[in-house]
């Protein structure tokens, strides 16, 4: 039976302590480490390191987004209808998927552990298999993230999201230092001796994997079990409910449109710094510090903007800032004598717009799940968190596919004495196109601010 009374006491949540938010947010260190390396460095590793064709690597990576689209939806859906007395519905999937993710991460980053004198086709198959398994098991983050809707009030979610993103940035800082300083320095060595796993790569992957397991297990063990559902969940009914929620579908499509641009940025950023600006080790350290400090500062700024202007207007500002900034990639056509200043502006701008975007997904889907609960009296946090992965990852696959087409069919261009692919500088305007689409769609079809927020 539906309960449309938003003042129902069932919906009242007490304010949570900062300690509880930190406990919940802690696993974002581990997830940022692993996903950051795969998202930012995988393309660089298999192209510059193992010498594979950029277009083919892009196409293989795009398949992984299809895998994660299905798995995040599936495990989010299952976590809503699963309930064990001592573990609840979310924790079992966290405990099972986390070690699988770490194993796939290790083999994905270090094919030399098994493959010796592998041909390009074998390496591509290896990339496809382990990247797909990695993306499937990354669905561990869906039941984990669903805790936000059941454990934190709408007033606490922006702060909780900020704390999550601080842990995200700690993880991203670590993986950025690894990617920019260690991995970029290993590409020549890997290209010459692909069957040998450098000790720096081996121990970094092992340490990152251990941090991931530890952070997720600590949070899963210590976080309180979510309340048992008032009504017995029905998988098909839950799916029908969210598919009839037009605002939820609009928010999901909006995020998917924007993600086409964001995934292109994430895929090509490091390669742009190495193959267009030709940064050295010390310059990479400067860029890593710029990225870390920039994200932390802009995270606080965007949180204040959300508090002042509301979520819808603020996310439009994020898209607008990104649309204006992204064409800066065209300045890669300039033969920079000293590229450090331009690289710092480039990295700082990306930190600003992407830091703003990172704040929103955690908040949006928890708010939408609570809005649904206020109308139906059934919490469906898992499926509300997991279903968007279908749209997001299919469109992210489209982003990497478009990037692959750019590398495949656009010629190279001479910049000074260096020859670079046109795709390496044209990705910025492509991102702008999708962000403008996201602005228009958000303006006319999306609702992110609810009346019950003001009443509460």
C-alpha positions as a printed Julia matrix, in Angstrom:
456×3 Matrix{Float64}:
  0.0     0.0     0.0
  1.41    3.38   -0.98
  1.97    6.05    1.61
  2.07    9.48    0.05
  2.45   11.36    3.3
  5.96   12.8     3.35
  5.61   13.59    7.04
  5.29    9.91    7.94
  7.67    9.16   10.8
  9.01    6.16    8.9
 10.88    8.63    6.72
 12.45   10.67    9.51
 16.18   10.05    9.79
 18.35   11.32   12.59
 21.45   13.31   11.76
 24.49   11.07   11.54
 27.83   11.61   13.22
 30.91   12.55   11.26
 32.5     9.32   12.47
 29.77    7.25   10.84
 30.22    9.21    7.61
 33.98    8.57    7.69
 33.42    4.84    8.26
 31.02    4.73    5.32
 33.27    6.84    3.08
 36.51    4.99    3.87
 36.23    2.36    1.05
 36.39    5.12   -1.52
 40.16    5.13   -1.01
 40.4     1.58   -2.3
 37.9     2.0    -5.13
 39.61    5.18   -6.36
 42.99    3.49   -6.35
 41.9     0.58   -8.52
 39.4     2.3   -10.78
 41.7     5.29  -11.13
 44.59    3.18  -12.37
 42.35    1.25  -14.77
 40.48    4.34  -15.96
 43.44    6.68  -16.35
 46.41    4.42  -17.0
 45.11    1.3   -18.76
 45.03    2.98  -22.17
 48.56    4.31  -21.63
 49.84    0.94  -20.37
 48.61   -1.12  -23.31
 49.43    1.46  -26.02
 52.67    3.17  -24.96
 53.83    0.26  -22.77
 52.85   -2.86  -24.73
 52.75   -1.12  -28.1
 49.18   -2.02  -29.08
 47.12    0.0   -31.54
 45.19    2.88  -29.9
 41.96    2.24  -31.78
 41.85   -1.48  -30.94
 42.62   -0.82  -27.27
 39.83    1.78  -27.15
 37.35   -0.69  -28.63
 38.36   -3.43  -26.17
 38.04   -1.06  -23.21
 34.57   -0.03  -24.41
 33.39   -3.65  -24.03
 34.16   -3.46  -20.32
 31.62   -0.67  -19.9
 28.91   -2.96  -21.23
 29.92   -5.59  -18.65
 29.8    -3.14  -15.76
 26.46   -1.79  -16.99
 24.86   -5.2   -16.6
 26.6    -6.23  -13.38
 26.0    -3.03  -11.4
 22.3    -3.17  -12.2
 22.11   -6.89  -11.42
 23.89   -6.76   -8.05
 22.04   -3.61   -7.01
 18.76   -5.32   -7.86
 19.7    -8.51   -6.01
 20.84   -6.58   -2.93
 17.32   -5.16   -2.55
 15.68   -8.58   -2.39
 18.41  -10.37   -0.4
 18.39  -10.18    3.38
 20.51  -12.28    5.71
 19.86  -11.94    9.43
 23.4   -10.91   10.42
 24.59   -9.29    7.2
 21.51   -7.66    5.69
 21.17   -7.34    1.93
 24.21   -5.3     0.91
 27.16   -6.69    2.86
 27.22  -10.22    1.36
 27.88   -8.86   -2.13
 30.62   -6.56   -0.84
 32.38   -9.45    0.88
 32.18  -11.73   -2.18
 33.0    -9.31   -5.02
 35.87   -7.39   -3.41
 38.53  -10.18   -3.66
 37.47  -11.04   -7.24
 38.03   -7.41   -8.18
 41.53   -7.4    -6.72
 42.55  -10.6    -8.54
 41.32   -9.26  -11.89
 43.09   -5.93  -11.25
 46.44   -7.66  -10.66
 46.28   -9.78  -13.83
 44.95   -6.86  -15.9
 47.87   -4.62  -14.97
 50.53   -7.34  -15.09
 50.05   -9.73  -18.02
 53.74  -10.54  -17.75
 52.96  -12.67  -14.66
 51.57  -15.32  -17.02
 52.2   -14.34  -20.64
 55.68  -14.71  -22.09
 56.52  -13.41  -25.59
 52.84  -12.79  -26.24
 51.71  -11.53  -29.64
 49.48   -8.49  -30.01
 46.35  -10.59  -30.5
 47.01  -12.53  -27.3
 47.54   -9.31  -25.36
 44.28   -7.89  -26.72
 42.39  -11.02  -25.65
 44.04  -10.85  -22.21
 43.03   -7.19  -21.92
 39.47   -8.0   -22.94
 39.02  -10.93  -20.53
 40.49   -9.38  -17.4
 39.09   -5.91  -18.02
 35.62   -7.45  -18.41
 35.98   -9.42  -15.16
 37.3    -6.31  -13.42
 34.3    -4.27  -14.55
 31.85   -7.0   -13.53
 33.3    -7.29  -10.03
 33.5    -3.49   -9.69
 29.74   -3.83   -9.11
 30.82   -4.25   -5.46
 30.46   -0.47   -5.25
 26.72   -0.6    -6.01
 25.44   -2.42   -2.89
 28.05   -0.5    -0.9
 26.85    2.88   -2.18
 23.2     1.94   -1.59
 23.89    2.34    2.13
 23.75    6.12    1.67
 19.98    6.13    1.11
 19.26    3.97    4.16
 21.86    5.35    6.59
 21.99    9.12    5.99
 19.39   11.87    5.84
 19.02   14.2     2.86
 20.64   16.99    4.88
 23.67   14.8     5.66
 24.22   13.52    2.11
 26.14   16.51    0.69
 28.56   16.37    3.64
 28.78   12.58    3.39
 29.42   12.87   -0.34
 32.12   15.46    0.33
 33.83   13.1     2.8
 33.54   10.27    0.29
 35.17   12.45   -2.33
 37.96   13.47    0.04
 38.74    9.76    0.38
 38.31    9.5    -3.38
 40.93   12.18   -3.83
 43.32   10.52   -1.4
 43.02    7.4    -3.52
 43.24    9.39   -6.73
 46.29   11.24   -5.43
 48.05    7.95   -4.77
 47.11    6.44   -8.12
 47.98    9.7    -9.89
 51.46    9.66   -8.39
 51.76    6.01   -9.46
 50.42    6.65  -12.97
 52.23    9.91  -13.64
 55.56    9.17  -12.0
 56.03    5.38  -11.93
 53.94    4.0   -14.78
 54.84    6.65  -17.34
 58.5     5.93  -16.56
 57.99    2.21  -17.16
 56.4     2.37  -20.61
 59.7     2.15  -22.51
 60.86   -0.72  -20.3
 57.59   -2.62  -20.77
 57.67   -2.1   -24.52
 61.17   -3.58  -24.75
 60.68   -6.38  -22.18
 56.88   -7.02  -21.93
 57.35  -10.44  -20.33
 59.14   -8.92  -17.29
 57.04   -7.33  -14.53
 59.0    -4.42  -13.01
 59.16   -4.61   -9.18
 57.7    -1.09   -8.89
 54.61   -2.2   -10.82
 54.29   -5.51   -8.96
 54.44   -4.15   -5.43
 52.28   -1.13   -6.2
 49.5    -3.38   -7.55
 49.77   -5.69   -4.52
 49.61   -2.76   -2.08
 46.69   -1.13   -3.91
 44.82   -4.44   -3.89
 45.4    -4.91   -0.15
 44.16   -1.38    0.59
 41.01   -2.06   -1.44
 40.22   -5.31    0.4
 40.97   -3.78    3.81
 38.9    -0.63    3.27
 35.8    -2.47    2.01
 35.95   -5.22    4.62
 36.43   -2.79    7.52
 33.45   -0.72    6.42
 31.28   -3.76    5.71
 32.02   -5.27    9.11
 31.57   -2.1    11.16
 28.73   -0.34    9.35
 25.32   -1.13   10.92
 23.12   -3.53    8.98
 20.36   -1.73    7.08
 16.81   -2.14    8.43
 14.86   -5.16    7.27
 12.33   -4.13    4.6
  8.83   -3.43    5.92
  7.36   -5.27    2.95
  8.87   -8.31    1.26
 10.72   -6.95   -1.78
  9.58   -8.02   -5.24
 12.24   -7.84   -7.94
  9.87   -7.41  -10.88
  7.65   -4.92   -9.06
 10.71   -2.86   -8.02
 11.9    -2.74  -11.62
  8.47   -1.67  -12.86
  8.33    1.11  -10.27
 11.64    2.68  -11.24
 10.87    2.34  -14.97
  7.68    4.31  -14.38
  9.58    7.08  -12.55
 10.17    9.49  -15.43
 12.25   11.93  -13.42
 14.57    9.14  -12.31
 14.99    7.98  -15.9
 15.63   11.58  -16.98
 18.32   12.03  -14.3
 19.93    8.77  -15.41
 19.93    9.81  -19.06
 21.31   13.23  -18.16
 24.2    11.63  -16.28
 24.77    9.24  -19.19
 24.98   12.04  -21.75
 27.52   13.89  -19.64
 29.48   10.7   -18.95
 30.32   10.36  -22.65
 32.44   13.48  -22.23
 33.81   12.59  -18.8
 35.0     9.14  -19.89
 36.86   10.58  -22.89
 38.63   13.02  -20.55
 39.57   10.27  -18.11
 40.83    7.94  -20.82
 43.05   10.4   -22.64
 44.27   12.82  -19.92
 47.52   11.07  -19.01
 48.31   10.22  -22.62
 47.77   13.89  -23.54
 50.3    14.97  -20.9
 52.87   12.42  -22.07
 52.49   12.36  -25.87
 51.46   15.98  -26.53
 53.18   17.98  -23.78
 56.1    15.56  -23.17
 56.34   16.18  -19.43
 59.28   14.95  -17.37
 59.23   13.24  -13.95
 59.43   16.44  -11.91
 56.75   18.03  -14.06
 54.48   15.03  -13.43
 54.95   15.54   -9.69
 53.86   19.18  -10.09
 50.81   18.09  -12.1
 49.87   15.46   -9.5
 50.05   18.04   -6.72
 48.0    20.49   -8.79
 45.33   17.86   -9.43
 45.09   16.85   -5.77
 44.97   20.37   -4.33
 42.61   21.54   -7.05
 40.09   18.75   -6.46
 40.03   19.26   -2.69
 39.53   23.02   -3.04
 36.89   22.77   -5.77
 35.04   20.06   -3.85
 34.42   22.5    -0.99
 33.48   25.26   -3.45
 30.93   23.1    -5.29
 29.38   21.94   -2.02
 28.76   25.59   -1.06
 27.35   26.27   -4.52
 24.91   23.36   -4.07
 23.82   24.68   -0.68
 23.22   28.17   -2.08
 21.71   27.39   -5.49
 20.23   23.89   -5.19
 21.3    20.74   -7.01
 19.8    21.34  -10.44
 21.21   24.8   -11.0
 24.58   23.72   -9.6
 24.94   20.7   -11.89
 24.16   22.93  -14.87
 27.0    25.18  -13.71
 29.32   22.14  -13.65
 28.36   21.17  -17.2
 28.71   24.76  -18.4
 32.17   25.13  -16.85
 33.25   21.89  -18.51
 31.82   22.87  -21.89
 33.73   26.17  -21.81
 36.98   24.62  -20.59
 37.36   21.38  -22.58
 38.39   22.95  -25.93
 41.65   23.9   -24.18
 42.88   20.57  -25.61
 43.28   22.38  -28.96
 46.18   24.32  -27.45
 48.08   21.06  -27.71
 48.68   22.13  -31.33
 51.09   24.77  -30.02
 54.72   23.74  -29.81
 55.27   24.69  -26.17
 58.86   25.48  -25.28
 58.02   25.13  -21.59
 54.69   23.31  -21.22
 54.52   23.27  -17.4
 52.36   26.4   -17.03
 49.89   25.26  -19.68
 49.83   21.73  -18.23
 49.07   23.15  -14.77
 46.15   25.21  -16.14
 44.93   22.12  -17.99
 45.06   19.86  -14.91
 43.62   22.51  -12.58
 40.68   23.12  -14.92
 39.95   19.41  -15.14
 40.12   19.18  -11.34
 37.55   21.98  -11.09
 34.93   20.61  -13.47
 35.35   16.91  -12.7
 35.55   17.59   -8.96
 32.16   19.26   -9.24
 30.69   16.32  -11.14
 32.04   13.75   -8.67
 29.95   15.32   -5.9
 26.59   14.69   -7.57
 26.01   10.96   -8.31
 26.22    9.92   -4.65
 23.64   12.56   -3.72
 21.25   12.26   -6.68
 20.44    8.58   -6.55
 20.1     8.48   -2.74
 17.67   11.43   -2.94
 15.68    9.75   -5.71
 15.5     6.49   -3.74
 14.19    8.36   -0.7
 11.7    10.27   -2.85
 10.39    6.92   -4.1
 10.25    5.5    -0.57
  8.13    8.43    0.57
  5.59    7.52   -2.11
  5.67    3.71   -1.99
  6.85    2.93    1.57
  9.49    0.54    0.13
 13.21    1.36    0.04
 14.8     0.31   -3.26
 18.24    1.84   -2.76
 20.1    -1.01   -4.47
 18.21   -0.9    -7.75
 18.12    2.92   -7.7
 21.9     2.92   -7.33
 22.54    0.07   -9.78
 20.11    0.69  -12.64
 21.83    3.89  -13.87
 24.92    1.82  -14.64
 23.12    0.37  -17.67
 22.68    3.78  -19.28
 25.89    5.31  -17.91
 28.2     2.52  -18.97
 26.63    1.98  -22.38
 27.14    5.67  -23.05
 30.64    5.52  -21.58
 31.29    2.65  -23.98
 30.09    5.0   -26.71
 32.6     7.58  -25.49
 35.57    5.22  -25.73
 34.22    3.94  -29.07
 34.12    7.51  -30.41
 37.65    8.03  -29.14
 38.71    4.87  -30.96
 37.13    6.14  -34.19
 39.01    9.42  -33.85
 42.31    7.56  -33.5
 41.4     5.18  -36.33
 40.32    7.62  -39.02
 41.93   10.99  -38.28
 45.46   11.58  -39.58
 48.47   12.7   -37.6
 49.58   16.32  -37.42
 53.03   17.83  -37.03
 53.55   19.98  -33.93
 57.06   21.36  -34.09
 59.2    18.33  -34.79
 56.74   15.86  -33.27
 53.96   13.97  -34.98
 50.81   13.49  -32.89
 47.33   12.1   -33.72
 44.67   14.73  -34.42
 42.48   12.79  -31.97
 44.86   13.74  -29.19
 43.76   17.38  -29.41
 40.22   17.14  -30.84
 38.78   15.21  -27.89
 38.11   18.46  -26.01
 35.53   19.89  -28.46
 33.89   16.46  -28.64
 33.45   16.53  -24.85
 32.01   20.05  -25.07
 29.35   18.85  -27.52
 28.07   16.23  -25.08
 28.17   18.6   -22.1
 26.06   21.14  -24.01
 23.55   18.36  -24.72
 23.53   17.57  -20.98
 22.84   21.23  -20.14
 19.87   21.43  -22.5
 18.44   18.12  -21.32
 18.86   19.02  -17.62
 17.23   22.41  -18.1
 13.99   21.02  -19.52
 13.59   17.46  -18.22
 15.36   16.96  -14.86
 14.22   17.58  -11.28
 16.82   17.33   -8.52
 15.32   19.47   -5.75
 12.23   18.16   -3.91
  9.55   19.85   -1.81
 10.02   17.39    1.08
 13.62   18.59    1.48
 12.33   22.06    2.42
  9.7    20.63    4.8
 12.25   18.41    6.54
